[in-house]
Amino acid sequence: MASSFALYFLLLVLVANIFYFQTSLCEDAADQALIMGICRQVQDSTFCLNTLRQNIPTHPYTPTLVTQVAISQSLQHATNNRIFIETSKASSKDKDIQNLFAICDIGYGFLITELQSATQSLPKRDFNALENSLSKCPKFVNDCQSAFGGKTTPELLDRSRKQLDLVLMANIAEGLIQK
C-alpha cells in the first residue's frame, strides 16, 4: 500500500514537472514551439528541456542559439565521457572490457574532433562544414553503445543516452537555421 502511494506521488511530481517545463520554459509561443519541436525528437525530452533552459537565459530562442548550446554541451559531455571511458579502461582487469572501452575511446576522440569543427563552423556560417561535422556525431556514440551491447553498465548507458540526445539536438536545430 505504501509503495502504491509512493508511486502515485512520484507520478504526480513528474506530471507537475513536465507541466512546469512546458509552461515556463519559453516566454512566447514561438520559443516554445522551437524548443518543444526539438525536444520531442530526442529520447529524453526532460533532459533536452533542462539543458536548453539552463544554458539559454535570454529570449528569443533561435535555431542558431540552440545549435550553439547543443554543440557546446555535447562537447562538454563528450570530453567528460571520454575521461570516464579512459578511467574505466585503465581500471578494468578484463582484457575484453578494456578492448570495448578502447573502441569507445577512439569513437569519442572522433566525436570531440567533429564537435570542435562544428564549434568553429557555426560562427563562420559555414553550413556545409557544420552539417558535415554534425551528421557524423551520432554514429560515434552509437558505435560505443553497439560495441558494449549487453555488457554495458547503467552509468555508461546513461552517459551515452545523454550524449546521443545532445548531438541529435544539435543536428535538429542546425536543420532549422535559415541558410
CORHUFEN-V957276 format. One line per field, one symbol per residue. ss: DSSP state (a for helix, b for strand, c for the rest). psi: psi as a letter, one per 30 degrees, with the letter a starting at -180 (. if undefined). burial: + if it has 16 or more other C-alpha atoms within 10 Angstrom, else -. Layout:
ss = ???
psi = ???
burial = ???
//
This chain:
ss = caaaaaaaaaaaaaaaaaaaaaaaccccaaaaaaaaaaacccccaaaaaaaaaaacccccccaaaaaaaaaaaaaaaaaaaaaaaaaaaaacccaaaaaaaaaaaaaaaaaaaaaaaaaaaaaaccaaaaaaaaaaaaaaaaaaaaaaaaaccaaaaaaaaaaaaaaaaaaaaaaaccc
psi = eeeeeeeeeeeeeeeeeeeeeeffekfleeeeeeeeeeffglejeeeeeeeeeffiflllkleeeeeeeeeeeeeeeeeeeeeeeeeeeefkfjeeeeeeeeeeeeefeeeeeeeeeeeeeeffhifeeeeeeeffeeeeeeeeeeeebfglleeeeeeeeeeeeeeeeeeeeeffkk.
burial = --------------------+---++----++-+++-++--+--++-++--++-------+++++++++++++++-+++-++-+++-++-------++-++++++-++-+++-++-+++-++----+-+++-++-+++-++++++-++---+---+--++++++++++++++++-----
//
